[in-house]
Amino acid sequence: QLQASGGGLVQPGASLTLSCTAQTFSTYTMGWFRQAPGKDRDFVAAISRKGGATHYADSVKGRFTISRDNGKNIMYLQMNSLKPEDTAVYYCAAKYANSSYSSSLAAGYAYWGQGTLVTVSS
């Protein structure tokens, strides 16, 4: 079971850190996705099982950082320089490490958290 938290209302240019906890963690590739109102769920970032490899959507590259602490069963998404277009519900997800799906495809993720709302507005 995945639990995402840390969302909120912030002004443009601000920073926010999302967290995702899970009961079992270290065997999965983990990812963050987001869904804005009326839009599809989009890939944001992914991190390999041991944290050695990361992958970002072009829209967040250089602003967001994904990380994980397998000892604490927790994953983070540090979001800097937030923009209004970052407004969305953010979901964390877990993917079997041996899945043939690309880490950027939602279809490859077996488990999903409930989502946490991030609103960027002045």
Buried (B, 14 or more C-beta within 10 A) or exposed (E): EBBBBBBEEBEEEEEBEBBBBBEEBBEBBBBBBBBEEEEEBBBBBBBBBEBEEBBBBEBBEEBBBBBBEBEEBBBBBEBBEBEEEBBBBBBBBBBBEEBEEEBBBBEBBEBBBEBBEBBBEE
